[in-house]
């Protein structure tokens, strides 16, 4: 049942689906009850997580800036850096710097991420540019957009 649940989550990218089901709908698949998601919870957080799969509502106030080219977000709850590089392409990376595992001190400018802990710099492709990370790239995740939903697989 777990694969069916994940497939449902990956393809549930229609706001019409959620709107038509109402706030009392629960996603549950048979005997595998480790994922019970109310529409209210999804509406509150703007994302849902199932194992290593995240579905993010890009219309939610916590994530809506990601619809703008060049915007980025430190998504601490998911352990990620997310960036819109333009042309409807969003990339996602681990927010753990490969140098000293710093996760909270990130900035983004000129298409580069900078870890503020020790000033390692990475491109918006996750590639190491300079600093004490010494050639180590950011861990990349698979990201895809379907309408107003961003799916990230770690």
Helices and strands as residue ranges (DSSP letters): H 2-11, H 15-21, E 26-29, E 32-38, H 39-45, E 47-50, E 53-57, G 64-67, E 72-75, G 76-78, E 80-86, E 89-94, E 106-109, E 112-115, E 120-123, E 128-130, E 140-146, E 149-153
